[in-house]
Amino acid sequence: VIGMASTTLRDVAELAGVSIGTASAALNNRPTVSQEARIKVIDAAVALGYPLKEQEELARQTKLSVIGLLLKQDHGRKWEINPFYSQVQLGVTDACNRNKLSIMLGNIEVDASNRPMFWPVMLEDQRIDGLILAGVFLDETVAKIQRRTNIPIVLLDGFSGELALDSVVTDNLGGARQAMSHLFSHGHRKIGLVGWNPESPPSIQDRYLGYVGAMNVRGYELFIEPSVLFRHGGYEGTKRLLARDPEITAIFACNDETGVGVMDAARDLGLRVPEDLSVVGFDDIALPQDVERPITTIHVHKTWMGTMTVSTLIERSRNPEQPKITKVVSTYLVDRDTVKQPGKHQSHGKQEPTQSVMKE
């Protein structure tokens, strides 16, 4: 239960899987605790609403009162809960609550060129003292927001090479390398990639580069099928990829939603996961109820990213002249048994698809 007043240090330690002493040392930044253990403890503390002393002290020293969290929404796309950003939002909201900061949530609708269709009320009415932009925005859009608001801004899961703005991002390149290493360790050499296209955002471009670099350094052939980063994109991309290159034994999907589409396509082609086709995703999101099995994936600390972004915004408010900061959050692989040693591989391209029950 988030934010329960009765949460104790023992609760945090149990959730993190460490001793009470280790939990206490991690929360007090003692050098005796490994970074991995500290991340687990902080994640547990954030999830349970346990107060983090460092952030409370920062909040006391800042003039921030109301923080805005702005999510990008593609024009014409049906609005639905995003399983990635909902967890990010949880971290932002919890950190604001613990630091006694108010939060305003909003969406900014953008056109096909990623330009805003309108300005949210929170920006028009100047109601906020700091702003978190979640997702990838054009530099020109962010620059306009800066001119309109003149308040501290932090980019969450986005990055600007031109603007002097702080960012909190995932180690997408490192995560992709972890995914590829897992597939290599199981003997896979003919590995495909779906969920990337030349117009993909920087985070997906990094995952693509992780795939390409890992394959190139071993001298393996690339099997890439450009597709959109949605379930239907993974589905159609996988069918095209396996029809063209039936010798593929595994697929790295650039996010979990795309990975679900990969598994849908495998099923409709009469293939078993992982016996006939191994699959690895990215993000570790909650999957839809109609998904038959969980997917091996790269875990992203989504809640922790939200919490860290609030801390970064507080730091920027306290020290407006400090240099631009980019914080990169590490990842780790979660093995859910969708990867297996390749055996005698059937020719995927000769399979006749069964009736699809794929839904966008």
QUIGIKA-V299814 format. One record per residue. N is the residue number from 1. PSI is psi in whole degrees, -180 to 180 (999 if undefined). BURIAL is b if it has 16 or more other ideal C-beta (glycine too) atoms within 10 Angstrom, else e. D_LAST is the distance of its C-alpha to the last C-alpha in Angstrom with 2 decimals. Layout:
BEGIN
n->{N:N}
psi->{PSI:PSI}
burial->{BURIAL:BURIAL}
d_last->{D_LAST:D_LAST}
END
This chain:
BEGIN
n->{1:2:3:4:5:6:7:8:9:10:11:12:13:14:15:16:17:18:19:20:21:22:23:24:25:26:27:28:29:30:31:32:33:34:35:36:37:38:39:40:41:42:43:44:45:46:47:48:49:50:51:52:53:54:55:56:57:58:59:60:61:62:63:64:65:66:67:68:69:70:71:72:73:74:75:76:77:78:79:80:81:82:83:84:85:86:87:88:89:90:91:92:93:94:95:96:97:98:99:100:101:102:103:104:105:106:107:108:109:110:111:112:113:114:115:116:117:118:119:120:121:122:123:124:125:126:127:128:129:130:131:132:133:134:135:136:137:138:139:140:141:142:143:144:145:146:147:148:149:150:151:152:153:154:155:156:157:158:159:160:161:162:163:164:165:166:167:168:169:170:171:172:173:174:175:176:177:178:179:180:181:182:183:184:185:186:187:188:189:190:191:192:193:194:195:196:197:198:199:200:201:202:203:204:205:206:207:208:209:210:211:212:213:214:215:216:217:218:219:220:221:222:223:224:225:226:227:228:229:230:231:232:233:234:235:236:237:238:239:240:241:242:243:244:245:246:247:248:249:250:251:252:253:254:255:256:257:258:259:260:261:262:263:264:265:266:267:268:269:270:271:272:273:274:275:276:277:278:279:280:281:282:283:284:285:286:287:288:289:290:291:292:293:294:295:296:297:298:299:300:301:302:303:304:305:306:307:308:309:310:311:312:313:314:315:316:317:318:319:320:321:322:323:324:325:326:327:328:329:330:331:332:333:334:335:336:337:338:339:340:341:342:343:344:345:346:347:348:349:350:351:352:353:354:355:356:357:358:359:360}
psi->{125:132:19:133:-23:2:131:170:-34:-41:-44:-45:-42:-43:-36:-14:32:174:163:-39:-42:-41:-45:-44:-39:-43:-19:14:37:141:-9:-8:134:156:-38:-44:-40:-42:-43:-42:-45:-42:-44:-42:-42:-45:-35:-6:22:133:136:114:-39:-42:-36:-39:-41:-43:-35:-23:10:160:4:141:-45:125:137:137:116:122:140:140:124:131:132:-11:134:131:129:160:127:118:-22:-56:-18:-36:-37:-46:-37:-44:-41:-48:-44:-43:-38:-43:-45:-27:11:42:141:155:137:132:141:167:149:113:132:154:-171:-21:10:28:142:138:-29:167:130:155:-38:-30:-40:-40:1:47:-6:156:-15:156:136:122:113:121:-174:122:149:144:-38:-34:-46:-39:-39:-41:-42:-45:-34:-34:-38:46:163:137:137:136:129:120:29:163:144:124:-20:-35:144:69:142:152:150:116:165:150:75:-39:-47:-38:-41:-39:-38:-44:-44:-40:-38:-43:-42:-40:-20:11:9:138:-32:91:129:163:130:160:0:149:166:-21:7:152:166:-36:-41:-33:-39:-38:-39:-46:-34:-41:-52:-45:-42:-39:-43:-40:-22:-2:23:152:142:139:93:130:103:137:167:161:54:173:-45:-29:-41:-37:-55:-38:-39:-42:-42:-42:-46:-27:-37:-38:76:-11:-6:136:-12:155:133:116:137:-11:172:-37:-43:-38:-36:-40:-36:-46:-34:-46:-41:-44:-46:-19:3:22:147:140:121:5:-41:-28:122:147:135:134:-161:137:-34:60:166:125:155:156:-22:-1:129:-28:153:165:139:133:171:120:131:132:76:-48:-42:-36:-42:-44:-45:-34:-40:-44:-42:-39:-40:-45:-43:-38:-38:-34:74:-20:-2:155:157:136:135:121:125:121:128:167:170:158:137:113:114:28:38:17:132:157:133:136:-145:112:132:163:100:-35:-17:1:138:122:142:176:128:141:20:134:138:999}
burial->{e:e:e:e:e:e:b:e:e:e:b:b:b:e:b:b:e:b:e:e:e:b:b:b:b:b:b:e:e:e:e:e:b:e:e:e:b:b:b:b:b:b:b:b:b:b:b:b:b:b:e:b:e:e:b:e:e:b:b:e:e:b:e:b:e:b:b:b:b:b:b:b:b:e:e:e:e:e:e:e:e:b:b:b:b:e:b:b:b:b:b:b:b:b:b:b:e:b:b:e:b:e:b:b:e:b:e:b:e:b:e:e:e:b:e:b:e:e:e:b:e:b:b:e:e:e:e:b:b:b:b:b:b:b:b:b:b:e:e:e:b:b:e:b:b:b:e:e:b:e:b:b:b:b:b:b:b:b:b:b:e:e:e:e:b:b:b:b:b:b:b:b:b:b:b:b:b:b:b:b:e:b:b:b:e:e:e:b:b:b:b:b:b:b:b:b:b:e:e:b:b:e:b:b:b:b:b:b:e:b:b:b:e:b:b:e:e:e:e:e:e:e:b:b:b:b:b:b:b:b:b:b:b:b:b:b:b:b:b:e:b:b:e:e:b:e:e:b:b:b:b:b:b:b:b:b:b:b:b:b:b:b:b:b:b:b:b:b:b:e:b:e:b:b:e:b:b:b:b:b:b:b:b:b:b:e:b:e:e:e:e:e:e:e:b:b:b:b:b:b:b:b:b:b:b:b:b:b:b:b:b:b:b:b:b:b:b:e:e:e:e:e:e:e:e:e:e:e:b:b:b:e:b:e:e:b:e:b:b:b:e:b:e:e:e:b:e:b:e:e:b:e:e:e:e:e:e:b:e:e}
d_last->{32.08:31.76:34.96:37.34:40.94:42.14:40.17:42.73:43.11:43.11:39.63:38.40:40.23:38.84:35.20:35.84:37.76:40.98:44.45:45.48:47.73:44.95:42.72:45.63:46.43:42.85:42.65:46.03:45.16:47.80:48.05:48.40:44.68:42.28:39.38:36.91:38.64:38.80:35.05:34.44:37.01:35.71:32.12:33.62:35.78:32.93:30.83:33.91:35.15:38.35:40.28:40.52:44.01:43.32:40.72:42.92:45.81:43.76:42.69:46.34:47.24:44.70:44.73:41.03:40.40:36.95:33.97:30.91:27.44:25.27:21.54:19.91:17.22:15.70:16.86:14.56:11.54:10.91:13.18:12.28:14.38:14.14:15.22:17.32:19.11:19.64:21.91:23.52:24.23:25.83:28.20:29.09:29.78:31.84:33.86:34.61:35.76:38.02:39.48:40.07:37.91:35.97:32.35:30.47:26.68:25.03:22.25:22.97:20.71:20.86:20.48:19.16:22.40:21.82:24.69:24.96:24.70:27.05:28.94:28.27:31.19:32.08:32.92:34.65:36.84:37.75:37.09:36.28:38.50:35.91:32.31:29.45:26.78:23.65:21.54:22.58:24.67:26.86:30.49:31.62:29.41:30.76:34.25:34.01:33.02:36.00:38.34:37.19:37.49:39.93:38.70:37.67:34.08:32.22:29.01:26.62:24.33:25.62:28.82:31.23:33.81:35.78:35.95:38.05:35.39:34.84:31.55:30.01:27.67:26.43:28.25:25.28:27.69:29.46:26.37:25.17:28.70:28.57:25.47:27.22:30.49:28.94:27.72:31.12:32.97:31.45:32.69:29.64:30.61:27.95:24.95:21.89:19.85:16.20:14.42:17.40:18.44:21.66:20.28:18.90:20.62:23.81:22.46:20.18:23.11:25.27:23.06:23.17:26.94:27.30:25.86:27.99:31.07:30.91:30.61:33.26:35.77:35.80:35.92:32.75:30.78:27.53:24.34:21.79:18.71:17.51:13.79:11.72:11.46:7.83:6.26:5.38:8.81:10.44:9.61:11.02:13.57:14.89:15.47:17.33:19.18:20.45:21.40:23.46:24.81:24.99:27.45:24.93:25.28:22.99:20.07:19.96:16.52:17.01:15.21:14.07:10.32:10.81:13.24:11.05:9.20:12.88:13.93:11.39:12.84:16.28:16.16:15.30:18.06:20.43:20.86:21.71:20.88:23.32:25.93:24.51:22.14:22.41:19.61:20.14:17.77:18.87:19.08:19.44:17.02:16.52:13.69:11.58:13.88:12.22:12.91:16.11:18.05:18.53:18.48:21.52:20.97:22.96:23.75:23.86:26.30:24.06:26.42:29.38:28.04:27.98:31.46:32.78:31.59:33.61:36.59:36.28:36.27:39.33:41.05:40.46:41.85:44.93:45.47:44.23:46.20:44.90:43.24:39.52:37.83:34.65:33.81:31.77:30.33:30.50:27.92:28.37:26.70:25.56:26.09:24.01:25.10:22.31:24.98:27.90:30.70:29.84:31.90:32.53:29.30:28.09:27.06:23.28:23.49:25.30:22.85:21.48:17.82:17.51:15.28:11.63:9.93:6.69:3.76:0.00}
END
